[in-house]
């Protein structure tokens, strides 16, 4: 019985949904009795694939950086910063499997949606009806295209509540159970009636409102930029939409956080701000990549080692200054156009 290793973006709804959909595809179109093992990955400081053996009969990477290994058969990602260096990009471009097994589209709103489209195009895979609603949410959540900040902050809807739960989970079994529940055909409504999930969802919602109060206490807004320093104590997660919920006039947000074993700088563009698409657009992912991080045009992050607190703090302020100058530049361009 073949063993399939799935390496995916951990603590992420898009990564987990991608793993579930790939499992359904593989069992339907390739090997029905394949055994799956799931390995969540994190963008830790200096991340490489060193030490990962890719010892499955098939090895799969989903919603995460490309690995230049011939042992990796399947790859799907939508991050603009997926290639660690030029050699990895060349390795990807030299692959010519027919039908193709490796796909990358940095303009796709979610990896799950992009992957499903590619599996349909090249393998005639039809997602079960329950999956269509999943893709609506993964696209919305991963591209931050919510109609309003209330949806990702107040967590009334189950999809963003589960996304927040997975992001902050410190229990490895949570992600595995989430994937397996989806593979077994359970909807979010079904899962929310399971005491395992209902108890956790209640805790997540309460913790999120506690986080709103935490941000409210330390948030500073100046020249279109929200700055939040929550590095005084360790956290499991951070709802990056809270700054916009509290300060809708902020175009950009910079947050300094202390996670388990690392500092994280979160940078983003307010997806509801009237100037979010104004020229010149600030590419947040590229900005973070210059400092060892990555992400998308509208959101990105940088991780630093736990002993680099001073550097993390200085870099967070530097990024806030960069965002502030960008905001002033946009405002200047707007003024010129109005003349």
N, C-alpha and C positions, 0 to 999 in steps of 0.2 A: 504494500500500500504506500503510494508516494507521499512524501512529507513536503508541504509547501510552507516556506517561511515568508511571512509578510512583515516588512519593515515599513513603518508608517509614522506620520507626524502624530506624536502622542499628545495627550491633554488637549485634543482638538476634535471638534465635531466632524469637520470635513475629513480629517484623516481616518477617524473611526468609521464613518459612513462609507468612505472609499474602500476600506478593508472589507466591510460587509458586502458591498456590491461586487467586489472582485471575487470573493468567495462564492457567491451565488453564480456568477458567470462561469467560473472555473468548473464548478461541480455540474453545471448544466451542459456546457459546451465541450469540456475536455475530459475530466476524470471524476465521475460521480462520488467515488469513495475516498477521494484525497483527504488527507489529514492536514489541518491548518494549525500553524503556530504563529502567534502575533507578538511582534516586538516593537513597542512604542519608542520613538526616538525624540530627542530634544535638542534644540539649538544651543548647546552649552558652549562656553568659551573654548575656542580652538578646536571645535568638533571636527573629527575625521572618522573614516570608517575603519581605521586601524583597530585590530582586535576583534572585528566582526568577521567570522569565517565564511558566511554565506554557505552554510552546510546543508541547506535543504535540497531536495531533488529539483525543485524550482524555487528561485529566490525572487522576491517582488519588492519594489520600493514604491510607495504611494505617498504623494503630497509631501515629499521631502527631497533633500538635495541628491543630485545624481552621484552614483558611485561608478568609477571607471574600472569596473570588474566584469570580466567575461562570465563570471558565475551568476551575475544578475541577469535574469532573462526578461523580466517585465519591469517597466518603469513608466509612471505617470506623474507629472507634476505641473504646477501652474505658477510657481514662484519665479519672478524675474531673476532672482539671485541663486538659482538652482545649481549653477556650476561653480565649484570651489576655485577652479583656475582654468586657464586656456586648454590645458591638456585634457581635462575632463570634457570640455566642450567638443574637442576634436574626437575623443573616443565616442561620444554620443553620435556625432555626425557621420562616423565611419560605419555605423550599424545599418545593415541593409536586409534584415530578416523579412521574409515574405510569407504570410502577411506580417506587418510590423508588430513589434512587441514593446517598443519604447516611444513615448509620446511626451511632448512638452509644448505648452501654450501659455505664455505669461499674461495673455489678455483674458483668459478664462476666469469668470467670477469665482468658481469653485473647482477643486480638483475632481470631486465626485461627479459633478455635472459634465465636465470635460471628458473624463474617463468613460462615462456611460455613453456619450456620443461617439467616441472612438470605437468602443466595443460593438456598438450597433453598426457603425459604418463598415468595419473590417471583419466582424465575426457574426453579424446578423443577430446580435444578442438583444432580446427584448426584456426590459426591466419589468418585474412584477408591478401590478397597479399600485401597491403600497409604496413603491419607491418613487413614484412621480412627485408626491407631496414632499418626500424627503429632499429631493433635488431643489425644489422651490426654496426650501429653508436653507440648505447648504449654500446655494447661490447668494441668498439674502444675507446670511450671517457672515460668510467669508469675505464678501465684497462690501460689507457694512452698508447695504442698500435698504435699510429699514425705512419705512415711511416716517418714523419719528423716533427720538431717543427714548421715549417711554417704553417701547417694545423690548430693547435689550437691557434696560435698567430695571424696570418694574417686574419683569419676568413672569407676567401673567400667562403668556403662551408657553407651551411645553417645550418647543424646540429650542428657543434661547435659554430656557431654564436648564435643559439637558446640556446645552453647550457650556453654560457656566459651571455646571456640575463637573463635567469632564475636565474643563480647564483647571479647576482647583483641586481635583482629586489627587490624593496621595496613596490611594489603595489600588494596586495593580489590577485586582480582580474587577474593578469597576469597568474599565475599558473593555476587557475581554467579555464580560457579561453583556455589556451594551452591544458589542458586535454580534455576539451569538444570539441575542434576543432579536436583533434585526434580521439575521440570517434565518431564524425560525419563523419569520413572518409577523412578528409583533409590532404593532404601531406604537407611537408615543402614548396614545390613550391607554392601550393595553398595559404598557410598561408602568405608567403612572399609578395603576391600580395594584401593582405588586408592592408589598410592604418594603422590599429591598430598596426600590426606587423612591417610593413616596416619602419614606423617612429622610432620605438623602436630599430630595428636592425641597422639603420643608427647611432643612438646615441651610441649604444653599440660598434660598430666598431670604432667610433671616440674616445670614452672613452678608448678603449683598446690600441690605438696608443698613447694616452696621458699617459697611464700606462707604456708603453714601455719606454717612456722618463723619467718617474718618477723612474723606476727601474734603468735605465742607470745612473742616477745621484747619487744613493746611493749604488749601488751594490759593494761589496767587495768579491774578490775571492782569497782564500788562501788554498793551499794543497788540491785541489780537492773539495773544499766546497764553494758554493756561499752563502753569507749572505746579506740579504736585510732587513733594518729597515725602514718601512713605517708607524711607529706608531705616527708620529708627528701630523697627521691629520686623521680624521675618513674617512673610505672608505666603499663602499657597497660591493665590491668584490675584488678578486685578481686572476689574471691569473697565476697559478702556473708554467706554461710552459715558461713564459717570461725569467726567469733567465737562462734557458738552451738555449733559442733562442739567448740570448746575450753572454753567456759564455758556449759554447758547451763542453769545457774541464772539467767543474765541474761535478763531479759524484753525489754530494749531494747538496741539496738546503735547506736553513732554512730562513723563512721569518717571521718577527714580524709585526703584523698588528693591527690596532685599528678599530673594527667594531662598529656597533650600540650596545652599552651596554656591550661590552666585548672586551678583547684582544684575538687575535688568533695567535698561532704559527703554521705555516705551514711547514711541513718537507717532503722531497721527495727524491727519487732516479731518476737520469736522465735516462729516458727510452730509450735514443739513445746512451748512453755511452758504449764503448766497454767493460767496466768492470762491467756493471750493474748486471750480473749474477755471477760474480767472487766470489769464496769462500775466506773468510767466508762472507755470505750474511747478511746484516744488515736488520733485520725485523723492518721496520719503525713503523708499527701499534703497535707492542709489545712495542717498545721504547716509543711511545706516551702514551700507556695505563698505563705505570708505573707512569706517571705524570697526570693521570686523563683524558687522551684523548683516541684516538683510530684510527683505519683505516685499511689499507691493508699492505701487505708486502712492497710495493713500495712507499706508500704515506700515510700520517697521519696528524693529527692536534690535538692541545690542546687548549681549551678555558679557559680563566681566567676572573675573575670579573673586572669591570672597575677601581676599586680602587687598583688593584694588578699590577699596571704598573711596579714598581720596580722589583717585583718577575717575571713578564713576561719577562722583559728585561734580567734579570740574567739567567733565564731558557733557553731563546733563545740562549744566548751565550754558555751555558753549552751544549746544544744539538749540536751546531755547533762544539764545541770541541770534542764531542763524535763522530760525523761524520768524523771529521778530523783524529782522531786516527784510526777509521775504515778504512779510505782511506789509511793511512800509513801501516796498517796491511795487507791490500789487496796487496799493492805494494810490501811489503816484501815477501809475499807468492808467488807473480808472479816472483820475482827475484830468489827465491829458485828453482822454477820449471825450470827456464831458465838456471840454472847452470848445 
